[in-house]
Amino acid sequence: MTFALSRRLPARRLRSFPGAAALAWLLFAGSTAPAGAGTPSVLDTIAKSGTLRVGLTEDYRPFSIADASGAVEGIDVDMANSLARSLGVKLEIVKTSWPGLRFDLEADKFDIAMGGITITLDRQRIGLFSTPVFSSGKTPITRCAEATRYQSLAKIDQPGVRVIVNPGGTNERFDKAHLQQATLVPWPDNATIFDALAGGKADVMITDAVETRLQAKLHPGVLCPVHPDAPFDHSELAYWMPRDVIFTAYVDQWLNLLNLTGEHQAILARWLP
């Protein structure tokens, strides 16, 4: 007896169900799957096409960044190449954006989104996340001469303080939730936003601690992170996929083996300060 699994299954990973409960859930899912239950898994589709399509914003160091020639590099470019090799297929990088990330996933423009994606419940309702690949949190970065001015949200949220933000992601969501008096300065080009901050276009930015450390290294003596070891909140980054438990299980197992062999740690060490 066989059971068909649909890409439209509820957004919950099988690994969260112990033993018999997992089997019971599979039986239930197979008996209640919608009309498209015969749809091949993303895993099968990738194997048939010979291509893994990875969505990257190409503007978020150290995860993915495009250089002047258009070549893309970073942690998740290396990770994407590793995943493609594990599948025996070629890699195709699909450029996406933070405002369009959700819509591109829903439109089936890529098989998996990488590049520093924060796990959120609204995203979980749309697709499935892999096991977390990175932990971080929001913290300020500013010009070094002013670092002591922005030690807390209360000091940042003051009239006249300009907070630069890239639209469409969790940075913007955090700012809108916590800042009422400061002025938000939208900056649509995430690749140049730190140059704008360094050049005085704004006073401070709140972003993931890992990014503040890297940008301080890229702007030595100009930009300084503010308490990156004690961020305002805590979050986890992961890979985001369609509602396909088969493909998600494969990605989780690939990550598990990468951690066991040390390959994941070696990739992180290559890119992190």
Helices and strands as residue ranges (DSSP letters): G 14-16, H 19-32, H 42-49, E 51-56, E 59-60, E 64-66, E 72-73, H 75-87, E 90-95, H 101-106, E 112-118, H 121-124, E 128-129, E 134-136, E 138-143, G 144-149, H 153-156, E 162-165, H 170-178, E 183-186, H 193-198, E 204-208, H 209-218, E 223-225, E 235-241, H 245-261, H 263-271
